[in-house]
């Protein structure tokens, strides 16, 4: 796990002590010192694993999928080297390059687009991934991880091709959306001629905690989300469920210490949801709306009792979300979720184009995502209010040491 | 101008002193105390003018236009009364109503959607406006303000009808986007059967300061924006240029203390912009990119010298943005700008769907917006990188006293 460090952009003065600050930052009830220090804090780009996975989830997201414009492996390696250099600069609070004049020449375009000048690092992380088609286009099929293929069609998927899949992905998370947008925009600029944005998604509010130091946030159904999420403070569980092991995959030893990233754009029909009785909403979810306690329990972190009955029926209904996706019904499989709420304007029918941009990191989607998603899509009462219109699967290479570029183990 | 006060949602404990805090909050370099207190602070909903105009611009926006589903004046008055009650609750950090059980009945839908439970008020303001068609549909033509009509077609307008105009508008601004989204979503829920969302726009980063206590932010061209904007601390200028006077309009005395709201969705071709030389970018804008100084000047707040020449040409080019829109060429007319950066995913062509959601408040669009926009659209070098695809004009009624509902002076 990367270590928080302090940095700030050149135009900022002053200094704030921030040792361990991100771990101390509790969204929604931070102390004043914590809040200010967290904005100024940054995470190291290099480490055993990429930052942005078990890193305490930042508040805002800009996620982009890219398509390669070249099949030349050397050009792609050069792109990854350029992206690594820019990402390392931006995560510590510098520009992607010089605003200019670059090399003293005002007739060159700036090497940074400028909109983040004066803004602190805002705990920016940039996480890179490769999609299945990346391996096809670069003739790397012999090194392709075994579970990396287009996700199957699930019931209730209404996928739009233009916002699904991709050769590469970039997940930029930060506490300031302008910082996250600046990162994606500059990586797109740097990729010019080599890769182009395929689709892109902003998220305004995190819907998961990835650290025990964080409160559980709420999704757009108004319910606490991710109560039982994997947390950074559970390293053994994270090792078991998130990081690809050295012996997991003979063809892809290079992925050891990496992970799989599942991205799903889940549109919610929130106007319909808002007209359902409170009792029904709670039966669909399997938890209370206020406290987030499992039905029949008192407090958010009470264990759900799936054997409890009320009258003749299970207290936690058989088609409730919390039951259908619970690890106890899936061989113990857990995900590290890292999703975000979104509203992308409105639909032609006068509804808000709103939902959850689901992101999960798993060691193997064949055991840790696909069976769970099938159970949910087939039986979950909540599905009546969900439509999945974007979907993608990527592998996320391990972290890198000094002098390396992101994804280097694949090309070594 | 509304007075900041302290409040917080029921589920939050503790207390933070916040007297005058919003005025002390300087985005980008707040002290720790300021930052925390600002999140907890709230603005009064009632006052001489609606909040959200000269209020120091919050960081995030959710703007929605609504179409009426009824032409019954009594139903619309009831809607405005319901909206007033909910807006007053939400701006002080409460829910729009009870999460439930409402009236103790779990079979009723909640009166609040829940996703803002536990979040502080985040300086939320909610500002309401009426479009030209509002007056047509309610048979109120005799009370229609004289300048309230569909904006003319400007050069470079490529308007999309579905994201233009509207009978009503709601501008929700807050420092937490989840709070702003929650506000619009609940107002839409409350409007069910009486008005429906026509279009809606999120903005992630303010592009204007409306108070001398705020730093000048940057737009997605990477330049400081709004350096010469009207500020709350200039009450005489605000009276002259923003608030409709009691004698401005014999048919619309009810609008005294209100304003006109111009909304324009300005898409920027940022990828093209990013490939222009720094010197060209600065010539288009008429300011330096780093400091934001007018060309030929040193510092951001230096007055532009339009008579200065460099060689044979004006130092500030004749087609530069800063010159074309400067008050000295428009009879002294000034606007109070309150726009936001946006990125709405990406276009089918692989570009970021990015730009500036322009909002301006003016006393009279016929003198304070249309001539300036015509000059800009016809001659501004920056227009090569702009496409306006959404446009709307509204009037914003004055503020209200205790016991009144928003817009009451129109119906009185």
HADDOCK unambig.tbl for C-alpha pairs under 7 A between the chains (distance, minus, plus):
assign (segid A and resid 28 and name CA) (segid B and resid 119 and name CA) 6.24 0.50 0.50
assign (segid A and resid 32 and name CA) (segid B and resid 32 and name CA) 4.95 0.50 0.50
assign (segid A and resid 32 and name CA) (segid B and resid 33 and name CA) 5.39 0.50 0.50
assign (segid A and resid 32 and name CA) (segid B and resid 35 and name CA) 6.86 0.50 0.50
assign (segid A and resid 32 and name CA) (segid B and resid 36 and name CA) 4.93 0.50 0.50
assign (segid A and resid 33 and name CA) (segid B and resid 32 and name CA) 5.41 0.50 0.50
assign (segid A and resid 35 and name CA) (segid B and resid 32 and name CA) 6.83 0.50 0.50
assign (segid A and resid 35 and name CA) (segid B and resid 36 and name CA) 6.78 0.50 0.50
assign (segid A and resid 36 and name CA) (segid B and resid 32 and name CA) 4.92 0.50 0.50
assign (segid A and resid 36 and name CA) (segid B and resid 35 and name CA) 6.78 0.50 0.50
assign (segid A and resid 100 and name CA) (segid B and resid 278 and name CA) 6.89 0.50 0.50
assign (segid A and resid 101 and name CA) (segid B and resid 278 and name CA) 6.71 0.50 0.50
assign (segid A and resid 106 and name CA) (segid B and resid 277 and name CA) 6.36 0.50 0.50
assign (segid A and resid 106 and name CA) (segid B and resid 278 and name CA) 5.38 0.50 0.50
assign (segid A and resid 106 and name CA) (segid B and resid 279 and name CA) 5.10 0.50 0.50
assign (segid A and resid 107 and name CA) (segid B and resid 277 and name CA) 4.70 0.50 0.50
assign (segid A and resid 107 and name CA) (segid B and resid 278 and name CA) 6.23 0.50 0.50
assign (segid A and resid 107 and name CA) (segid B and resid 279 and name CA) 5.97 0.50 0.50
assign (segid A and resid 108 and name CA) (segid B and resid 277 and name CA) 4.64 0.50 0.50
assign (segid A and resid 108 and name CA) (segid B and resid 278 and name CA) 6.29 0.50 0.50
assign (segid A and resid 109 and name CA) (segid B and resid 274 and name CA) 6.67 0.50 0.50
assign (segid A and resid 109 and name CA) (segid B and resid 275 and name CA) 5.50 0.50 0.50
assign (segid A and resid 109 and name CA) (segid B and resid 276 and name CA) 5.21 0.50 0.50
assign (segid A and resid 109 and name CA) (segid B and resid 277 and name CA) 3.92 0.50 0.50
assign (segid A and resid 109 and name CA) (segid B and resid 278 and name CA) 5.17 0.50 0.50
assign (segid A and resid 110 and name CA) (segid B and resid 277 and name CA) 6.86 0.50 0.50
assign (segid A and resid 110 and name CA) (segid B and resid 278 and name CA) 5.81 0.50 0.50
assign (segid A and resid 113 and name CA) (segid B and resid 222 and name CA) 5.55 0.50 0.50
assign (segid A and resid 113 and name CA) (segid B and resid 274 and name CA) 6.54 0.50 0.50
assign (segid A and resid 114 and name CA) (segid B and resid 222 and name CA) 4.06 0.50 0.50
assign (segid A and resid 114 and name CA) (segid B and resid 223 and name CA) 6.84 0.50 0.50
assign (segid A and resid 115 and name CA) (segid B and resid 218 and name CA) 5.30 0.50 0.50
assign (segid A and resid 115 and name CA) (segid B and resid 219 and name CA) 6.18 0.50 0.50
assign (segid A and resid 115 and name CA) (segid B and resid 220 and name CA) 5.82 0.50 0.50
assign (segid A and resid 115 and name CA) (segid B and resid 221 and name CA) 6.96 0.50 0.50
assign (segid A and resid 115 and name CA) (segid B and resid 222 and name CA) 3.95 0.50 0.50
assign (segid A and resid 115 and name CA) (segid B and resid 223 and name CA) 6.70 0.50 0.50
assign (segid A and resid 119 and name CA) (segid B and resid 28 and name CA) 6.15 0.50 0.50
assign (segid A and resid 177 and name CA) (segid B and resid 204 and name CA) 6.21 0.50 0.50
assign (segid A and resid 178 and name CA) (segid B and resid 204 and name CA) 6.92 0.50 0.50
assign (segid A and resid 178 and name CA) (segid B and resid 205 and name CA) 6.23 0.50 0.50
assign (segid A and resid 189 and name CA) (segid B and resid 271 and name CA) 6.82 0.50 0.50
assign (segid A and resid 196 and name CA) (segid B and resid 350 and name CA) 5.90 0.50 0.50
assign (segid A and resid 197 and name CA) (segid B and resid 350 and name CA) 4.80 0.50 0.50
assign (segid A and resid 197 and name CA) (segid B and resid 351 and name CA) 6.34 0.50 0.50
assign (segid A and resid 198 and name CA) (segid B and resid 350 and name CA) 5.37 0.50 0.50
assign (segid A and resid 199 and name CA) (segid B and resid 345 and name CA) 6.42 0.50 0.50
assign (segid A and resid 199 and name CA) (segid B and resid 346 and name CA) 5.44 0.50 0.50
assign (segid A and resid 200 and name CA) (segid B and resid 345 and name CA) 4.45 0.50 0.50
assign (segid A and resid 200 and name CA) (segid B and resid 346 and name CA) 5.50 0.50 0.50
assign (segid A and resid 201 and name CA) (segid B and resid 345 and name CA) 4.90 0.50 0.50
assign (segid A and resid 202 and name CA) (segid B and resid 345 and name CA) 6.68 0.50 0.50
assign (segid A and resid 204 and name CA) (segid B and resid 177 and name CA) 6.20 0.50 0.50
assign (segid A and resid 204 and name CA) (segid B and resid 178 and name CA) 6.90 0.50 0.50
assign (segid A and resid 205 and name CA) (segid B and resid 178 and name CA) 6.23 0.50 0.50
assign (segid A and resid 218 and name CA) (segid B and resid 115 and name CA) 5.29 0.50 0.50
assign (segid A and resid 219 and name CA) (segid B and resid 115 and name CA) 6.15 0.50 0.50
assign (segid A and resid 220 and name CA) (segid B and resid 115 and name CA) 5.78 0.50 0.50
assign (segid A and resid 221 and name CA) (segid B and resid 115 and name CA) 6.93 0.50 0.50
assign (segid A and resid 222 and name CA) (segid B and resid 113 and name CA) 5.55 0.50 0.50
assign (segid A and resid 222 and name CA) (segid B and resid 114 and name CA) 4.05 0.50 0.50
assign (segid A and resid 222 and name CA) (segid B and resid 115 and name CA) 3.92 0.50 0.50
assign (segid A and resid 223 and name CA) (segid B and resid 114 and name CA) 6.84 0.50 0.50
assign (segid A and resid 223 and name CA) (segid B and resid 115 and name CA) 6.69 0.50 0.50
assign (segid A and resid 271 and name CA) (segid B and resid 189 and name CA) 6.82 0.50 0.50
assign (segid A and resid 274 and name CA) (segid B and resid 109 and name CA) 6.66 0.50 0.50
assign (segid A and resid 274 and name CA) (segid B and resid 113 and name CA) 6.53 0.50 0.50
assign (segid A and resid 275 and name CA) (segid B and resid 109 and name CA) 5.49 0.50 0.50
assign (segid A and resid 276 and name CA) (segid B and resid 109 and name CA) 5.20 0.50 0.50
assign (segid A and resid 277 and name CA) (segid B and resid 106 and name CA) 6.35 0.50 0.50
assign (segid A and resid 277 and name CA) (segid B and resid 107 and name CA) 4.69 0.50 0.50
assign (segid A and resid 277 and name CA) (segid B and resid 108 and name CA) 4.61 0.50 0.50
assign (segid A and resid 277 and name CA) (segid B and resid 109 and name CA) 3.91 0.50 0.50
assign (segid A and resid 277 and name CA) (segid B and resid 110 and name CA) 6.86 0.50 0.50
assign (segid A and resid 278 and name CA) (segid B and resid 100 and name CA) 6.83 0.50 0.50
assign (segid A and resid 278 and name CA) (segid B and resid 101 and name CA) 6.68 0.50 0.50
assign (segid A and resid 278 and name CA) (segid B and resid 106 and name CA) 5.37 0.50 0.50
assign (segid A and resid 278 and name CA) (segid B and resid 107 and name CA) 6.22 0.50 0.50
assign (segid A and resid 278 and name CA) (segid B and resid 108 and name CA) 6.28 0.50 0.50
assign (segid A and resid 278 and name CA) (segid B and resid 109 and name CA) 5.20 0.50 0.50
assign (segid A and resid 278 and name CA) (segid B and resid 110 and name CA) 5.83 0.50 0.50
assign (segid A and resid 279 and name CA) (segid B and resid 106 and name CA) 5.08 0.50 0.50
assign (segid A and resid 279 and name CA) (segid B and resid 107 and name CA) 5.95 0.50 0.50
assign (segid A and resid 344 and name CA) (segid B and resid 344 and name CA) 6.33 0.50 0.50
assign (segid A and resid 345 and name CA) (segid B and resid 199 and name CA) 6.45 0.50 0.50
assign (segid A and resid 345 and name CA) (segid B and resid 200 and name CA) 4.47 0.50 0.50
assign (segid A and resid 345 and name CA) (segid B and resid 201 and name CA) 4.91 0.50 0.50
assign (segid A and resid 345 and name CA) (segid B and resid 202 and name CA) 6.68 0.50 0.50
assign (segid A and resid 346 and name CA) (segid B and resid 199 and name CA) 5.45 0.50 0.50
assign (segid A and resid 346 and name CA) (segid B and resid 200 and name CA) 5.50 0.50 0.50
assign (segid A and resid 350 and name CA) (segid B and resid 196 and name CA) 5.93 0.50 0.50
assign (segid A and resid 350 and name CA) (segid B and resid 197 and name CA) 4.81 0.50 0.50
assign (segid A and resid 350 and name CA) (segid B and resid 198 and name CA) 5.36 0.50 0.50
assign (segid A and resid 351 and name CA) (segid B and resid 197 and name CA) 6.36 0.50 0.50
